Amino acid sequence: MPSEDDRNDWNDRNDWYLTEDVEQFLARAGEFLRSRPARHTVHLTVTETLRSRGPRVYGDADPEFGVLAGEGEGAASVRGAFLRTPPHPVCLTSLTEEEADALAARLAASGRELSGVSADRDTAAAFAGAWRRRTGAGTALRQRMRLYRLGELTAVRPAPPGRARVAGEADRKPLVQWFGEFCAEVGESGFREAEEWADERVERGDVMFWEAPDGTPVAMAGTAPEVAGQVRVVGVYTPAHLRGRGYAGAVTAEVSRAALESGAREVLLFTDLANPTSNGLYQRIGYRPVSDFAVYDFG
């Protein structure tokens, strides 16, 4: 919980404003986040989910947000921001080493316990190092990721047999099963309740299946809600025994096409840099690198 000192008036241009209120956070940081929607895609989509689904959609504890004061007006009045949805890692915008160290000192001094950090590669490394110095906690690099932005969409050739279609109410069972398997593979077990995730996706109609000619779903891909003109592709998954047949590329291309047709100015996705197959696949259908990110776990 932020202390009374944390809930300051944000008069110090070198200090952080901390809050547990997503609306207060966005009132201060929203323009800053929207000024670079690709780099801030996680902050934008997570806060939108918190606003629409409630503060504990990602866990059993209230989220926490921080805004680093800058100079000037509008987006220029903010130098950085973070959000926490315990038990998940703190998610930072780009910070200098000095800013990362100051934030680590602030959070450590208040007794907060962090499970890790997620940010662009340099910011994540700087904050992990600062947290280790400030707390003595062990830190370990868990994942290296790359953010891609869609350029010119290129269809998969040759296309696998079958077609893409939107997942509906009758598809709830495979959605639940596949989301659970997807989370286990990417190391995010417990990220969301699979049943809740499936219900939300069916309601919004933002997951597509690639189905075989006999109507059997063989792969899925979804999108996060559009915020600030950007849509992020999420939850790309093919069961292990069906991989290597082009299904993931085909359904990703189709869900990307749907995002463009819905009016998105930017279509984004993250990949695990430890998986060269997926990185090559997305580039073949038109995705281009934006920036590298990293996740560190704290012991």
N, C-alpha and C positions, 0 to 999 in steps of 0.2 A: 504494500500500500504506500503511495506517495505520502511523505510527511507534509506538515504545514509549510515547512521551508521549501519543499519541492514545488508546491503550488504557488510559485512566486508570480509577480506581476510582469515578469519578462522584461524588466527594465535594463538588466545587465546584458550588453551585447556580446558577452563571452560566456553566457550561461545557458543552461537547458531549462526549458519549461516542461514539466512532467504532469501527466494527467491520465486518468482512467476513462475519460469521456471521449469517445470517438468523434463526436461532433465538435468538441472544443479543439481536438487535435486537427481536424480538417479545416476548421476556421482559421487556424494559424498556418498550417502547412499545405493545405489543399492546392493553392495556386503554385507553390513550389513543386509539388509532386506532379501536377499536370503539365508543368513547363518542360519536363523530360519524361513523357509517359512510358517510353520503352525502358529506360533505366530504372524507373520507379514502378514497373508493372506489378510487382508483388505487393507493394504498399497500397497501390490503388485497388487491386482486386480483393485483398484481404479486408481492407476497411469497408469496401462496398458490401462484402459478405457479412461483416459484423453489423453494419447498419441494417441490413435486410433480414438477417437470421438471428440476431441477438448476440450479446457479448461473450457467451460461453459456447459458441458453436465449435470452437477449436479445442476446448478443454474444460476442466472443472474450475479454473481460476479466471478472474477478471483480467482482461488485457490491460496493457500499459503502453503509453505512447510518450515520446519525447520530441521536442523541437529545439534546435540550436539557433539562437538569435543571430541575425546578420545585420548588414547595413542596408539602408534604402527602404523602398516601399515594395509592396506586392511580393512576388517571388524572391526578389533581392533581399527581403527582410529575413530570409531563412537561409542558413548555411548547411543544415543537415537535419535528419529526422531518424527516429527509430520506432519500431513497434515490437511488442512482446505479446505472444499468446501462449502462456505457459501450458504445457511443459516444453514447448518448442523453442528453438534458438531465437535469440534476439535478432531482428532483421534491420540492418542499417542501410541508409543511403551512403554515398561516397563521403568519406571523411579523410582529413589529413592525419598523419601519424600523431600530431599533437592533439587534434580534436578527439581521436580515438582513445588516446591515453587519458585525456581529461574526463571523457565519459566513463571509461572503466573505473577511474578513481572515484567518480561520483557514485556510481552504482555499487561499487565494493564497499565504500564507506557507509552506505545506508544499509548494508547487510543483505542485499539482494543476492539470491542464488540463481545463477544462469546455467542453463543446460548446454549452451553453445552459442555460436554466432553464425549468421548467414549474411553475406554482403559481396560486393565486387571483390575480386581476388586480393587486391592490395589492402583494402579496408579491413577485410576479414582477418588477414594475417596480422595487421597492425593491432587490431582490437584483441585478438587471441594472445598476442605477445604481451600486451598491456595487462590483460586479465591475469595472466600467469604471474607477472611481476607483482601485481597488486594483491593477489589472493593466495599465491602458491599453488593454485589448482593446476592439475595436468591438462594439457590441451592436445588434441589429436585431429589432424585433417581427416574428415570423413568422406568428403566428396568434392570433386572439381566439376563445374558445370560451365556450359557456354550458352549465352543468350543469342538467339537468332531472330532476324526480322525477314519477313517474306518480301522478296523482290518480285520477279516475274514468275508467276505460278506455272509450273511445267507438269503436265500429266505423266503418270507412270507409264512407261512403254517397255515391253508389252504389258498391258493391264492384266491382272489376274482374273480368272473367271469369276463372275458374280456381279454384284452391284452394291452401291452404298444406299443406306436408308436411315432415317431418324429412329432411334430407339424409343419405344412407347411403353405403356403400362404392362403389356404382355411380356416385355423383355426384362422385367425387374429382377428375376432370379439370376440370369447371367450377369447383369450389371452388378449385383451385390457380390457374386462370386469373383468376378474379374477385378473389381475394385479392391477387394481384400487381397487377392494375389498380387496385384500391382503394388499396393502399399508394402507388402512383405518384400517384394523384390527391390524396391528403392529404399528400404530401410525406414519406412514411415508407418510402421504398424501402430494403430491407435490414432492416426492422424485425424480421421473422421470415422464415425460409425458408418459401416458400409450401407446399411439399410437407409439411413438418413440421406447419405450421399446419393443413392439411387433414386429415392423419392424426389429429391431436389432436381436431379437431372431430367427425370421423366416429366416433371412439372414444367420445366423450362424448355424441354425439347432440344437440349444442346449437346447431346451425345449421338454420334453416328456409328452404326455397325457397318462393316463390310460383311455381306452374307454370300455364301456359296450359292451356286445355281439351284441347289435343293432347298434354299431358304435358311440354312444353318448359319448363325453368326460365327465369324471366324476372327474378327479383330474389332477394336473400338478406338475411337478418338473423340474427345470432347473439347469444349471451349469454356473459358471463364466468361462472366458477363462483361460486356463492353463498358469501359470506363475511360473517359478522356480520349476517345477515338481509337483506343487500342484494345485488341482481343488477344488473349493468350490461349494457344492450344495446350490442352492438359489431358492426362490420363490415356496416353497412347499405349495400347496393350494388345498383344497377341498371345494366346496360350502357347506354352513352350513347344508342344507337339505340332503346332501349325506354323511355326516361324520359318523364314527363308523362302516364302512363296510370294512375296510382294504385297501381302494384305495390309500391313501397317502403312506402307507408303501410299497405297491407293486410298485408304480411308483418311489418312492425314491430308492428302491433296484435296479430297472432297470436303472435309470439314473446314479447310482453309478457304476453299472456294465459297462455301456458304458464308463464312465470316466476311469476305470481301463483298459479296452480294448483299449482305445486311447493312453495309455502309461503313465498315471498319476502315480507318485510315492506315492502321498498322496491324499486322498479324504477326504474333511473336510465339516463340516456344523455347524452352530450356532443354538441353541435352546433357547427359552424363558423359564427360570427356573420357571416361574409362571404357566407353562403348563406341568404338570406331565405326561399327556398322550403322548405328542410328545417325551418327554425325554425317557420314557419307550420304545416307539416304535422304536426309532433309535438304542437304545442299543440292542433290540431284533434282528435287522438285521445286527449287527456287529460293530456299532460305539462305541468308547471308549472315556471317558472324557480326555481332554487335559488341559484346564484351564478355569476359570470363568472370565467373563467380566461384565462391568456395564456401563450404560449410565446415566449421570446426566444432567438435564436441569437447566439453569441459568435464574433467573428471571430478 
